[in-house]
Amino acid sequence: MNGEGNNTAEYTALDLIAGMKNGGFRLAEEETFTCPYHGEYKAKAVLFRGDRHDPTCPFCREEREKEETARISRGFRFGKTRLGAEYRDASFENFNAYTPELAAHLETARYFVKKPTVNLIMTSDGNGTGKNHLAAAILKRLGGVIYTVNELNALLRRSYGKEADGSEYEILEELSAASLLALDEIGKSKGSEWEKNWLSVLINNRYSNRLPTIFMTNGHFEWECPRYGCPECLSRFLGKDSLSRILQRSAIMKFTCGDYRMRLGAEFRKVWPAEAGGRAARPFNG
């Protein structure tokens, strides 16, 4: 592409710094320069103390700026914790540790914040057990990012389209470098070979760099399976190679306390009809 229209080069901060370090600078007469990628463009070279500093091609500079803007945009996307409204107020202080098991998990989470050098594997046999609350409280203290596996499946598939703002490699590279990554709902997807492959890349990258990851699942390990292998076994979704790397440096937190959301829902429905002026559906007491 040859430069047309406004193709006068501007000068970067390096141009100005170089001039100032050498006791001032002046501009030469406008002349034509040739970029090996974009062809000819008109600009003025910078002259200082007998040295000549040719200007940057304006088209190359524009492309670099666009690349940097896209990189920063992706960085903002992965730099945000992504906690939903339900968990923005989650903390250790308002976590209801109403069983000895939950009290132990709370202490484990507090210790992890002080020394985040291992992985946390949070497993349960149902929903509403407190995994997400503790993960959110940790992320608010340490920073990091949380995604469900299905969200990452969608994000990576989108990277193959024309409207993608990052390639699969770039997305995995940035997630691999996150200071803390929480992967939620492991086992809710189909567990395809493609999914196992990108999870393997992500887990291996974080393992190699000793970066902590929080894994949340309603699944279980094969050695806990009463059938010695079933659709809920984690090895179906993560693969044995990934599990080996995860388990080398992990604390396992098993939540068996039942669905706390159902308890909250029953209490809510006792109060809400009165607030609604009595025009409410019959409470479901779970």
ChimeraX commands (.cxc) that place a marker at each C-alpha (Angstrom):
marker #1 position 0.00,0.00,0.00 radius 0.5
marker #1 position 1.47,3.37,-1.00 radius 0.5
marker #1 position 0.91,6.36,1.24 radius 0.5
marker #1 position -1.78,8.73,0.03 radius 0.5
marker #1 position -3.45,11.74,1.60 radius 0.5
marker #1 position -2.15,12.58,5.07 radius 0.5
marker #1 position 1.07,10.62,4.90 radius 0.5
marker #1 position 3.38,13.02,6.74 radius 0.5
marker #1 position 5.28,11.17,9.45 radius 0.5
marker #1 position 5.06,12.22,13.07 radius 0.5
marker #1 position 7.83,11.74,15.61 radius 0.5
marker #1 position 7.83,9.31,18.48 radius 0.5
marker #1 position 8.93,9.95,22.05 radius 0.5
marker #1 position 12.24,8.29,21.15 radius 0.5
marker #1 position 12.80,10.95,18.49 radius 0.5
marker #1 position 12.30,13.74,21.02 radius 0.5
marker #1 position 14.34,12.07,23.77 radius 0.5
marker #1 position 17.21,11.49,21.38 radius 0.5
marker #1 position 17.14,15.16,20.42 radius 0.5
marker #1 position 17.02,16.41,23.98 radius 0.5
marker #1 position 19.87,14.16,25.09 radius 0.5
marker #1 position 22.03,15.60,22.35 radius 0.5
marker #1 position 21.39,19.22,23.17 radius 0.5
marker #1 position 18.47,20.06,20.94 radius 0.5
marker #1 position 17.39,19.17,17.45 radius 0.5
marker #1 position 16.06,20.67,14.25 radius 0.5
marker #1 position 14.02,19.39,11.35 radius 0.5
marker #1 position 15.46,18.85,7.90 radius 0.5
marker #1 position 13.61,19.76,4.73 radius 0.5
marker #1 position 10.69,17.54,3.84 radius 0.5
marker #1 position 11.70,14.62,1.67 radius 0.5
marker #1 position 10.41,11.27,0.49 radius 0.5
marker #1 position 11.17,8.10,2.43 radius 0.5
marker #1 position 10.40,4.52,1.46 radius 0.5
marker #1 position 8.93,1.93,3.80 radius 0.5
marker #1 position 9.56,-1.68,2.75 radius 0.5
marker #1 position 5.95,-2.51,3.68 radius 0.5
marker #1 position 3.94,0.59,2.72 radius 0.5
marker #1 position 5.94,2.33,0.05 radius 0.5
marker #1 position 6.72,6.05,-0.09 radius 0.5
marker #1 position 5.80,8.67,2.48 radius 0.5
marker #1 position 6.83,12.29,3.01 radius 0.5
marker #1 position 8.44,13.42,6.23 radius 0.5
marker #1 position 11.18,15.49,7.80 radius 0.5
marker #1 position 14.21,13.88,9.38 radius 0.5
marker #1 position 15.44,15.05,12.79 radius 0.5
marker #1 position 18.96,16.49,12.87 radius 0.5
marker #1 position 20.98,16.96,16.03 radius 0.5
marker #1 position 24.72,17.48,16.49 radius 0.5
marker #1 position 25.46,16.13,13.06 radius 0.5
marker #1 position 23.41,12.96,13.59 radius 0.5
marker #1 position 20.35,12.19,11.51 radius 0.5
marker #1 position 17.28,10.38,12.81 radius 0.5
marker #1 position 14.87,9.27,10.10 radius 0.5
marker #1 position 11.16,9.32,11.02 radius 0.5
marker #1 position 8.99,6.29,11.55 radius 0.5
marker #1 position 6.67,5.26,8.74 radius 0.5
marker #1 position 3.24,6.68,9.72 radius 0.5
marker #1 position 1.44,3.57,8.48 radius 0.5
marker #1 position 3.69,1.21,10.45 radius 0.5
marker #1 position 3.12,3.38,13.53 radius 0.5
marker #1 position -0.64,3.30,13.02 radius 0.5
marker #1 position -0.62,-0.50,12.75 radius 0.5
marker #1 position 1.46,-0.83,15.92 radius 0.5
marker #1 position -0.91,1.50,17.77 radius 0.5
marker #1 position -3.90,-0.61,16.68 radius 0.5
marker #1 position -2.15,-3.78,17.81 radius 0.5
marker #1 position -1.33,-2.20,21.15 radius 0.5
marker #1 position -4.91,-0.99,21.57 radius 0.5
marker #1 position -6.18,-4.51,20.89 radius 0.5
marker #1 position -3.66,-5.97,23.33 radius 0.5
marker #1 position -4.69,-3.51,26.04 radius 0.5
marker #1 position -8.35,-4.26,25.35 radius 0.5
marker #1 position -7.69,-7.97,25.85 radius 0.5
marker #1 position -5.70,-7.14,28.95 radius 0.5
marker #1 position -8.66,-5.24,30.39 radius 0.5
marker #1 position -10.91,-8.17,29.57 radius 0.5
marker #1 position -8.72,-10.65,31.41 radius 0.5
marker #1 position -7.56,-8.15,34.01 radius 0.5
marker #1 position -11.06,-7.73,35.43 radius 0.5
marker #1 position -12.09,-10.18,38.11 radius 0.5
marker #1 position -15.50,-10.62,36.40 radius 0.5
marker #1 position -17.41,-11.20,39.62 radius 0.5
marker #1 position -21.14,-10.96,39.10 radius 0.5
marker #1 position -23.38,-8.81,41.27 radius 0.5
marker #1 position -24.28,-11.82,43.43 radius 0.5
marker #1 position -20.68,-12.18,44.62 radius 0.5
marker #1 position -19.36,-8.62,44.62 radius 0.5
marker #1 position -19.97,-8.33,48.36 radius 0.5
marker #1 position -18.69,-11.82,49.15 radius 0.5
marker #1 position -16.05,-11.85,51.86 radius 0.5
marker #1 position -14.59,-14.10,54.51 radius 0.5
marker #1 position -16.41,-12.04,57.12 radius 0.5
marker #1 position -19.90,-12.69,55.72 radius 0.5
marker #1 position -19.30,-16.35,54.85 radius 0.5
marker #1 position -21.68,-18.48,56.95 radius 0.5
marker #1 position -19.50,-21.31,58.22 radius 0.5
marker #1 position -22.41,-23.12,59.89 radius 0.5
marker #1 position -20.70,-26.52,59.96 radius 0.5
marker #1 position -17.22,-27.60,61.11 radius 0.5
marker #1 position -16.45,-28.56,57.51 radius 0.5
marker #1 position -17.23,-25.05,56.25 radius 0.5
marker #1 position -15.24,-23.50,59.11 radius 0.5
marker #1 position -12.24,-25.59,58.02 radius 0.5
marker #1 position -12.69,-24.49,54.39 radius 0.5
marker #1 position -12.85,-20.86,55.50 radius 0.5
marker #1 position -9.53,-21.22,57.30 radius 0.5
marker #1 position -8.02,-22.91,54.24 radius 0.5
marker #1 position -9.15,-19.98,52.07 radius 0.5
marker #1 position -7.70,-17.46,54.52 radius 0.5
marker #1 position -4.38,-19.30,54.55 radius 0.5
marker #1 position -4.35,-19.47,50.75 radius 0.5
marker #1 position -4.62,-15.66,50.60 radius 0.5
marker #1 position -1.54,-15.41,52.81 radius 0.5
marker #1 position 0.37,-18.01,50.81 radius 0.5
marker #1 position -1.09,-18.56,47.30 radius 0.5
marker #1 position 1.51,-21.07,46.19 radius 0.5
marker #1 position -0.75,-24.08,45.55 radius 0.5
marker #1 position -3.93,-24.89,43.63 radius 0.5
marker #1 position -7.30,-25.17,45.31 radius 0.5
marker #1 position -9.69,-27.89,44.17 radius 0.5
marker #1 position -13.22,-27.27,45.41 radius 0.5
marker #1 position -15.51,-30.25,44.90 radius 0.5
marker #1 position -19.09,-30.88,45.97 radius 0.5
marker #1 position -21.90,-33.28,45.22 radius 0.5
marker #1 position -24.39,-30.48,44.63 radius 0.5
marker #1 position -25.04,-26.77,44.25 radius 0.5
marker #1 position -25.12,-23.92,46.76 radius 0.5
marker #1 position -22.36,-25.27,48.98 radius 0.5
marker #1 position -20.24,-22.10,49.27 radius 0.5
marker #1 position -17.53,-22.76,46.68 radius 0.5
marker #1 position -18.20,-19.61,44.67 radius 0.5
marker #1 position -18.49,-17.41,47.76 radius 0.5
marker #1 position -15.05,-18.43,49.01 radius 0.5
marker #1 position -13.53,-18.20,45.51 radius 0.5
marker #1 position -14.97,-14.69,45.12 radius 0.5
marker #1 position -13.62,-13.64,48.52 radius 0.5
marker #1 position -10.17,-14.91,47.53 radius 0.5
marker #1 position -10.26,-13.12,44.16 radius 0.5
marker #1 position -11.25,-9.86,45.84 radius 0.5
marker #1 position -8.19,-10.13,48.09 radius 0.5
marker #1 position -5.64,-11.32,45.52 radius 0.5
marker #1 position -7.01,-10.20,42.17 radius 0.5
marker #1 position -7.30,-12.54,39.23 radius 0.5
marker #1 position -10.09,-13.66,36.97 radius 0.5
marker #1 position -12.92,-16.21,37.03 radius 0.5
marker #1 position -14.49,-18.05,34.10 radius 0.5
marker #1 position -16.71,-21.07,33.68 radius 0.5
marker #1 position -15.43,-23.71,31.28 radius 0.5
marker #1 position -18.41,-23.12,28.98 radius 0.5
marker #1 position -17.66,-19.38,28.88 radius 0.5
marker #1 position -14.11,-20.14,27.76 radius 0.5
marker #1 position -15.41,-22.61,25.18 radius 0.5
marker #1 position -17.54,-19.82,23.71 radius 0.5
marker #1 position -14.71,-17.28,23.88 radius 0.5
marker #1 position -12.27,-19.59,22.12 radius 0.5
marker #1 position -14.78,-20.52,19.42 radius 0.5
marker #1 position -15.38,-16.84,18.79 radius 0.5
marker #1 position -11.64,-16.40,18.19 radius 0.5
marker #1 position -12.03,-18.36,14.94 radius 0.5
marker #1 position -14.51,-15.83,13.48 radius 0.5
marker #1 position -14.04,-12.59,11.57 radius 0.5
marker #1 position -15.12,-10.45,14.54 radius 0.5
marker #1 position -12.54,-11.96,16.89 radius 0.5
marker #1 position -10.46,-9.55,18.96 radius 0.5
marker #1 position -7.81,-12.14,19.73 radius 0.5
marker #1 position -6.61,-15.52,18.51 radius 0.5
marker #1 position -6.97,-18.76,20.45 radius 0.5
marker #1 position -3.24,-18.61,21.17 radius 0.5
marker #1 position -3.46,-15.05,22.52 radius 0.5
marker #1 position -6.45,-15.85,24.73 radius 0.5
marker #1 position -4.78,-18.92,26.23 radius 0.5
marker #1 position -1.51,-17.03,26.62 radius 0.5
marker #1 position -3.15,-14.27,28.64 radius 0.5
marker #1 position -5.17,-16.69,30.79 radius 0.5
marker #1 position -1.98,-18.68,31.35 radius 0.5
marker #1 position -0.30,-15.55,32.71 radius 0.5
marker #1 position -3.13,-14.43,35.05 radius 0.5
marker #1 position -1.87,-14.08,38.62 radius 0.5
marker #1 position -4.82,-16.18,39.78 radius 0.5
marker #1 position -7.35,-18.04,37.64 radius 0.5
marker #1 position -10.58,-19.58,38.90 radius 0.5
marker #1 position -12.15,-22.21,36.61 radius 0.5
marker #1 position -15.77,-22.86,37.51 radius 0.5
marker #1 position -18.29,-25.52,36.47 radius 0.5
marker #1 position -15.75,-28.11,35.39 radius 0.5
marker #1 position -17.82,-31.07,34.28 radius 0.5
marker #1 position -20.85,-29.18,33.00 radius 0.5
marker #1 position -19.65,-29.23,29.40 radius 0.5
marker #1 position -19.51,-32.13,26.94 radius 0.5
marker #1 position -15.87,-32.86,27.66 radius 0.5
marker #1 position -14.83,-32.96,24.00 radius 0.5
marker #1 position -11.27,-33.72,22.88 radius 0.5
marker #1 position -10.92,-30.10,21.72 radius 0.5
marker #1 position -11.88,-28.88,25.18 radius 0.5
marker #1 position -9.47,-31.31,26.84 radius 0.5
marker #1 position -6.71,-30.08,24.54 radius 0.5
marker #1 position -7.06,-26.38,25.34 radius 0.5
marker #1 position -7.50,-27.14,29.04 radius 0.5
marker #1 position -4.33,-29.21,28.91 radius 0.5
marker #1 position -2.42,-26.31,27.33 radius 0.5
marker #1 position -3.75,-23.86,29.92 radius 0.5
marker #1 position -3.10,-26.12,32.90 radius 0.5
marker #1 position 0.37,-27.07,31.71 radius 0.5
marker #1 position 1.33,-23.42,31.15 radius 0.5
marker #1 position 0.19,-22.43,34.64 radius 0.5
marker #1 position 1.84,-25.51,36.15 radius 0.5
marker #1 position 5.15,-24.68,34.44 radius 0.5
marker #1 position 5.06,-21.12,35.78 radius 0.5
marker #1 position 3.79,-22.16,39.24 radius 0.5
marker #1 position 0.75,-19.93,39.01 radius 0.5
marker #1 position -2.16,-20.85,41.31 radius 0.5
marker #1 position -5.53,-21.93,39.96 radius 0.5
marker #1 position -8.84,-22.53,41.72 radius 0.5
marker #1 position -10.80,-25.43,40.24 radius 0.5
marker #1 position -14.52,-25.67,41.09 radius 0.5
marker #1 position -16.64,-28.67,40.21 radius 0.5
marker #1 position -19.58,-30.81,41.22 radius 0.5
marker #1 position -17.67,-33.80,39.92 radius 0.5
marker #1 position -15.40,-36.22,41.77 radius 0.5
marker #1 position -12.15,-38.11,41.38 radius 0.5
marker #1 position -12.01,-41.64,40.00 radius 0.5
marker #1 position -10.78,-43.08,43.29 radius 0.5
marker #1 position -13.93,-41.70,44.97 radius 0.5
marker #1 position -16.30,-43.02,42.31 radius 0.5
marker #1 position -18.56,-45.86,43.51 radius 0.5
marker #1 position -18.60,-47.16,39.91 radius 0.5
marker #1 position -14.85,-46.70,39.37 radius 0.5
marker #1 position -15.51,-44.44,36.42 radius 0.5
marker #1 position -18.68,-42.56,35.50 radius 0.5
marker #1 position -19.80,-39.41,33.56 radius 0.5
marker #1 position -19.10,-37.25,36.65 radius 0.5
marker #1 position -15.45,-38.31,37.04 radius 0.5
marker #1 position -13.07,-35.37,36.55 radius 0.5
marker #1 position -10.72,-37.41,34.37 radius 0.5
marker #1 position -13.43,-37.38,31.70 radius 0.5
marker #1 position -13.12,-33.59,31.44 radius 0.5
marker #1 position -9.54,-32.80,32.41 radius 0.5
marker #1 position -7.60,-35.82,31.28 radius 0.5
marker #1 position -5.19,-37.77,33.45 radius 0.5
marker #1 position -2.16,-35.71,32.39 radius 0.5
marker #1 position -3.85,-32.48,33.52 radius 0.5
marker #1 position -5.06,-34.05,36.78 radius 0.5
marker #1 position -1.53,-35.23,37.54 radius 0.5
marker #1 position -0.16,-31.70,37.22 radius 0.5
marker #1 position -3.03,-30.21,39.23 radius 0.5
marker #1 position -2.80,-32.67,42.10 radius 0.5
marker #1 position 0.95,-32.32,42.57 radius 0.5
marker #1 position 0.47,-29.00,44.39 radius 0.5
marker #1 position -3.17,-28.80,45.47 radius 0.5
marker #1 position -5.34,-28.53,48.55 radius 0.5
marker #1 position -8.62,-30.40,48.10 radius 0.5
marker #1 position -11.72,-28.86,49.68 radius 0.5
marker #1 position -14.74,-31.18,49.70 radius 0.5
marker #1 position -18.10,-29.47,50.31 radius 0.5
marker #1 position -20.77,-31.88,51.58 radius 0.5
marker #1 position -23.00,-29.45,53.47 radius 0.5
marker #1 position -26.02,-29.34,51.16 radius 0.5
marker #1 position -27.62,-26.49,49.23 radius 0.5
marker #1 position -27.47,-23.31,51.33 radius 0.5
marker #1 position -29.25,-21.35,48.61 radius 0.5
marker #1 position -32.37,-23.44,49.16 radius 0.5
marker #1 position -32.30,-22.53,52.85 radius 0.5
marker #1 position -31.92,-18.84,51.99 radius 0.5
marker #1 position -34.72,-19.16,49.45 radius 0.5
marker #1 position -37.11,-20.61,52.02 radius 0.5
marker #1 position -36.34,-17.75,54.43 radius 0.5
marker #1 position -36.74,-15.18,51.66 radius 0.5
marker #1 position -40.16,-16.47,50.68 radius 0.5
marker #1 position -41.39,-16.18,54.26 radius 0.5
marker #1 position -40.73,-12.44,54.17 radius 0.5
marker #1 position -41.26,-11.45,50.56 radius 0.5
marker #1 position -45.07,-11.95,50.35 radius 0.5
marker #1 position -45.54,-9.40,53.16 radius 0.5
marker #1 position -43.28,-6.92,51.36 radius 0.5
marker #1 position -45.29,-7.48,48.18 radius 0.5
marker #1 position -48.57,-6.67,49.93 radius 0.5
marker #1 position -49.62,-10.30,50.14 radius 0.5
marker #1 position -49.86,-10.69,46.35 radius 0.5
marker #1 position -47.27,-13.40,45.98 radius 0.5
marker #1 position -47.06,-17.01,44.96 radius 0.5
marker #1 position -47.26,-19.68,47.64 radius 0.5
marker #1 position -43.81,-20.06,49.25 radius 0.5
marker #1 position -41.77,-23.09,48.30 radius 0.5
marker #1 position -40.18,-24.40,51.47 radius 0.5
marker #1 position -37.60,-26.66,49.80 radius 0.5
marker link #1:1,2 radius 0.2
marker link #1:2,3 radius 0.2
marker link #1:3,4 radius 0.2
marker link #1:4,5 radius 0.2
marker link #1:5,6 radius 0.2
marker link #1:6,7 radius 0.2
marker link #1:7,8 radius 0.2
marker link #1:8,9 radius 0.2
marker link #1:9,10 radius 0.2
marker link #1:10,11 radius 0.2
marker link #1:11,12 radius 0.2
marker link #1:12,13 radius 0.2
marker link #1:13,14 radius 0.2
marker link #1:14,15 radius 0.2
marker link #1:15,16 radius 0.2
marker link #1:16,17 radius 0.2
marker link #1:17,18 radius 0.2
marker link #1:18,19 radius 0.2
marker link #1:19,20 radius 0.2
marker link #1:20,21 radius 0.2
marker link #1:21,22 radius 0.2
marker link #1:22,23 radius 0.2
marker link #1:23,24 radius 0.2
marker link #1:24,25 radius 0.2
marker link #1:25,26 radius 0.2
marker link #1:26,27 radius 0.2
marker link #1:27,28 radius 0.2
marker link #1:28,29 radius 0.2
marker link #1:29,30 radius 0.2
marker link #1:30,31 radius 0.2
marker link #1:31,32 radius 0.2
marker link #1:32,33 radius 0.2
marker link #1:33,34 radius 0.2
marker link #1:34,35 radius 0.2
marker link #1:35,36 radius 0.2
marker link #1:36,37 radius 0.2
marker link #1:37,38 radius 0.2
marker link #1:38,39 radius 0.2
marker link #1:39,40 radius 0.2
marker link #1:40,41 radius 0.2
marker link #1:41,42 radius 0.2
marker link #1:42,43 radius 0.2
marker link #1:43,44 radius 0.2
marker link #1:44,45 radius 0.2
marker link #1:45,46 radius 0.2
marker link #1:46,47 radius 0.2
marker link #1:47,48 radius 0.2
marker link #1:48,49 radius 0.2
marker link #1:49,50 radius 0.2
marker link #1:50,51 radius 0.2
marker link #1:51,52 radius 0.2
marker link #1:52,53 radius 0.2
marker link #1:53,54 radius 0.2
marker link #1:54,55 radius 0.2
marker link #1:55,56 radius 0.2
marker link #1:56,57 radius 0.2
marker link #1:57,58 radius 0.2
marker link #1:58,59 radius 0.2
marker link #1:59,60 radius 0.2
marker link #1:60,61 radius 0.2
marker link #1:61,62 radius 0.2
marker link #1:62,63 radius 0.2
marker link #1:63,64 radius 0.2
marker link #1:64,65 radius 0.2
marker link #1:65,66 radius 0.2
marker link #1:66,67 radius 0.2
marker link #1:67,68 radius 0.2
marker link #1:68,69 radius 0.2
marker link #1:69,70 radius 0.2
marker link #1:70,71 radius 0.2
marker link #1:71,72 radius 0.2
marker link #1:72,73 radius 0.2
marker link #1:73,74 radius 0.2
marker link #1:74,75 radius 0.2
marker link #1:75,76 radius 0.2
marker link #1:76,77 radius 0.2
marker link #1:77,78 radius 0.2
marker link #1:78,79 radius 0.2
marker link #1:79,80 radius 0.2
marker link #1:80,81 radius 0.2
marker link #1:81,82 radius 0.2
marker link #1:82,83 radius 0.2
marker link #1:83,84 radius 0.2
marker link #1:84,85 radius 0.2
marker link #1:85,86 radius 0.2
marker link #1:86,87 radius 0.2
marker link #1:87,88 radius 0.2
marker link #1:88,89 radius 0.2
marker link #1:89,90 radius 0.2
marker link #1:90,91 radius 0.2
marker link #1:91,92 radius 0.2
marker link #1:92,93 radius 0.2
marker link #1:93,94 radius 0.2
marker link #1:94,95 radius 0.2
marker link #1:95,96 radius 0.2
marker link #1:96,97 radius 0.2
marker link #1:97,98 radius 0.2
marker link #1:98,99 radius 0.2
marker link #1:99,100 radius 0.2
marker link #1:100,101 radius 0.2
marker link #1:101,102 radius 0.2
marker link #1:102,103 radius 0.2
marker link #1:103,104 radius 0.2
marker link #1:104,105 radius 0.2
marker link #1:105,106 radius 0.2
marker link #1:106,107 radius 0.2
marker link #1:107,108 radius 0.2
marker link #1:108,109 radius 0.2
marker link #1:109,110 radius 0.2
marker link #1:110,111 radius 0.2
marker link #1:111,112 radius 0.2
marker link #1:112,113 radius 0.2
marker link #1:113,114 radius 0.2
marker link #1:114,115 radius 0.2
marker link #1:115,116 radius 0.2
marker link #1:116,117 radius 0.2
marker link #1:117,118 radius 0.2
marker link #1:118,119 radius 0.2
marker link #1:119,120 radius 0.2
marker link #1:120,121 radius 0.2
marker link #1:121,122 radius 0.2
marker link #1:122,123 radius 0.2
marker link #1:123,124 radius 0.2
marker link #1:124,125 radius 0.2
marker link #1:125,126 radius 0.2
marker link #1:126,127 radius 0.2
marker link #1:127,128 radius 0.2
marker link #1:128,129 radius 0.2
marker link #1:129,130 radius 0.2
marker link #1:130,131 radius 0.2
marker link #1:131,132 radius 0.2
marker link #1:132,133 radius 0.2
marker link #1:133,134 radius 0.2
marker link #1:134,135 radius 0.2
marker link #1:135,136 radius 0.2
marker link #1:136,137 radius 0.2
marker link #1:137,138 radius 0.2
marker link #1:138,139 radius 0.2
marker link #1:139,140 radius 0.2
marker link #1:140,141 radius 0.2
marker link #1:141,142 radius 0.2
marker link #1:142,143 radius 0.2
marker link #1:143,144 radius 0.2
marker link #1:144,145 radius 0.2
marker link #1:145,146 radius 0.2
marker link #1:146,147 radius 0.2
marker link #1:147,148 radius 0.2
marker link #1:148,149 radius 0.2
marker link #1:149,150 radius 0.2
marker link #1:150,151 radius 0.2
marker link #1:151,152 radius 0.2
marker link #1:152,153 radius 0.2
marker link #1:153,154 radius 0.2
marker link #1:154,155 radius 0.2
marker link #1:155,156 radius 0.2
marker link #1:156,157 radius 0.2
marker link #1:157,158 radius 0.2
marker link #1:158,159 radius 0.2
marker link #1:159,160 radius 0.2
marker link #1:160,161 radius 0.2
marker link #1:161,162 radius 0.2
marker link #1:162,163 radius 0.2
marker link #1:163,164 radius 0.2
marker link #1:164,165 radius 0.2
marker link #1:165,166 radius 0.2
marker link #1:166,167 radius 0.2
marker link #1:167,168 radius 0.2
marker link #1:168,169 radius 0.2
marker link #1:169,170 radius 0.2
marker link #1:170,171 radius 0.2
marker link #1:171,172 radius 0.2
marker link #1:172,173 radius 0.2
marker link #1:173,174 radius 0.2
marker link #1:174,175 radius 0.2
marker link #1:175,176 radius 0.2
marker link #1:176,177 radius 0.2
marker link #1:177,178 radius 0.2
marker link #1:178,179 radius 0.2
marker link #1:179,180 radius 0.2
marker link #1:180,181 radius 0.2
marker link #1:181,182 radius 0.2
marker link #1:182,183 radius 0.2
marker link #1:183,184 radius 0.2
marker link #1:184,185 radius 0.2
marker link #1:185,186 radius 0.2
marker link #1:186,187 radius 0.2
marker link #1:187,188 radius 0.2
marker link #1:188,189 radius 0.2
marker link #1:189,190 radius 0.2
marker link #1:190,191 radius 0.2
marker link #1:191,192 radius 0.2
marker link #1:192,193 radius 0.2
marker link #1:193,194 radius 0.2
marker link #1:194,195 radius 0.2
marker link #1:195,196 radius 0.2
marker link #1:196,197 radius 0.2
marker link #1:197,198 radius 0.2
marker link #1:198,199 radius 0.2
marker link #1:199,200 radius 0.2
marker link #1:200,201 radius 0.2
marker link #1:201,202 radius 0.2
marker link #1:202,203 radius 0.2
marker link #1:203,204 radius 0.2
marker link #1:204,205 radius 0.2
marker link #1:205,206 radius 0.2
marker link #1:206,207 radius 0.2
marker link #1:207,208 radius 0.2
marker link #1:208,209 radius 0.2
marker link #1:209,210 radius 0.2
marker link #1:210,211 radius 0.2
marker link #1:211,212 radius 0.2
marker link #1:212,213 radius 0.2
marker link #1:213,214 radius 0.2
marker link #1:214,215 radius 0.2
marker link #1:215,216 radius 0.2
marker link #1:216,217 radius 0.2
marker link #1:217,218 radius 0.2
marker link #1:218,219 radius 0.2
marker link #1:219,220 radius 0.2
marker link #1:220,221 radius 0.2
marker link #1:221,222 radius 0.2
marker link #1:222,223 radius 0.2
marker link #1:223,224 radius 0.2
marker link #1:224,225 radius 0.2
marker link #1:225,226 radius 0.2
marker link #1:226,227 radius 0.2
marker link #1:227,228 radius 0.2
marker link #1:228,229 radius 0.2
marker link #1:229,230 radius 0.2
marker link #1:230,231 radius 0.2
marker link #1:231,232 radius 0.2
marker link #1:232,233 radius 0.2
marker link #1:233,234 radius 0.2
marker link #1:234,235 radius 0.2
marker link #1:235,236 radius 0.2
marker link #1:236,237 radius 0.2
marker link #1:237,238 radius 0.2
marker link #1:238,239 radius 0.2
marker link #1:239,240 radius 0.2
marker link #1:240,241 radius 0.2
marker link #1:241,242 radius 0.2
marker link #1:242,243 radius 0.2
marker link #1:243,244 radius 0.2
marker link #1:244,245 radius 0.2
marker link #1:245,246 radius 0.2
marker link #1:246,247 radius 0.2
marker link #1:247,248 radius 0.2
marker link #1:248,249 radius 0.2
marker link #1:249,250 radius 0.2
marker link #1:250,251 radius 0.2
marker link #1:251,252 radius 0.2
marker link #1:252,253 radius 0.2
marker link #1:253,254 radius 0.2
marker link #1:254,255 radius 0.2
marker link #1:255,256 radius 0.2
marker link #1:256,257 radius 0.2
marker link #1:257,258 radius 0.2
marker link #1:258,259 radius 0.2
marker link #1:259,260 radius 0.2
marker link #1:260,261 radius 0.2
marker link #1:261,262 radius 0.2
marker link #1:262,263 radius 0.2
marker link #1:263,264 radius 0.2
marker link #1:264,265 radius 0.2
marker link #1:265,266 radius 0.2
marker link #1:266,267 radius 0.2
marker link #1:267,268 radius 0.2
marker link #1:268,269 radius 0.2
marker link #1:269,270 radius 0.2
marker link #1:270,271 radius 0.2
marker link #1:271,272 radius 0.2
marker link #1:272,273 radius 0.2
marker link #1:273,274 radius 0.2
marker link #1:274,275 radius 0.2
marker link #1:275,276 radius 0.2
marker link #1:276,277 radius 0.2
marker link #1:277,278 radius 0.2
marker link #1:278,279 radius 0.2
marker link #1:279,280 radius 0.2
marker link #1:280,281 radius 0.2
marker link #1:281,282 radius 0.2
marker link #1:282,283 radius 0.2
marker link #1:283,284 radius 0.2
marker link #1:284,285 radius 0.2
marker link #1:285,286 radius 0.2
view
